[in-house]
Amino acid sequence: MPLIKARSHDADDDPVAPDTAGPADAETLLAAATASERRAAVHALEGSVDGQAALCRRLAIEPSASVREAILAALIRQRSPAIAAALLPLLRAEEAPLRNAAIEALAEMPDEVAPHVEALLADPDSDVRIFAGNMLGVLPHPRAAGWLLTALADEHVNVCAAAIDGLAEIGDPATAAALEAVPARFPGNSFIDFAVRVAVRRIRGC
């Protein structure tokens, strides 16, 4: 009986396993046709640095809400300085759901976000400063109230409004006096006056 020569078996003949996929493979997996395939790719890729970078990039263009939720959950589980830095530019996104998703994820990474806060509050784009204030209101960090006091001193009224809301969420009594001084900077602005009164009542519990 003649011997049958075994076919040579190169590593390149094997499909790339999702959990060892390189950057190009990760992009391909995350661009699969169905949402269920893309969700599976998210779980397979989240454990690698290249996969996490691909997830951050995909979040900005992913059309499916369920896949975006899976990406956010994965990034929160794997939180790192690199992930936080990759998510911060989404505060500039035009789409409110994408911005809110970024804020939600960043709020779960207080230590990773902290080194970027002062730059966000000094950003020339007032919208970025506003969204930074929104994030700080839900950021569980011991310096959050202090950062919001910086935002409260901003010349832009909407940045101040975001800071007022954030300080109301945190509820630190030490911030009440600074809040009460804000309406004098915006005379005739009934919204700021109302927001401050509500925030101070909430902080003081009366």
Secondary structure, DSSP 4 states (H G I P E B T S, - for coil): -PPPPPPP--GGGSPPPGGG--HHHHHHHHT-SSHHHHHHHHHHHTTSHHHHHHHHHHHTT---HHHHHHHHHHHHHT--HHHHHHHGGGGG-S-HHHHHHHHHHHTT-HHHHGGGHHHHHT-S-HHHHHHHHHHHTT---TTHHHHHHHHHT-SSHHHHHHHHHHHHHH--GGGHHHHHTSGGGSTT-HHHHHHHHHHHHHHHT-
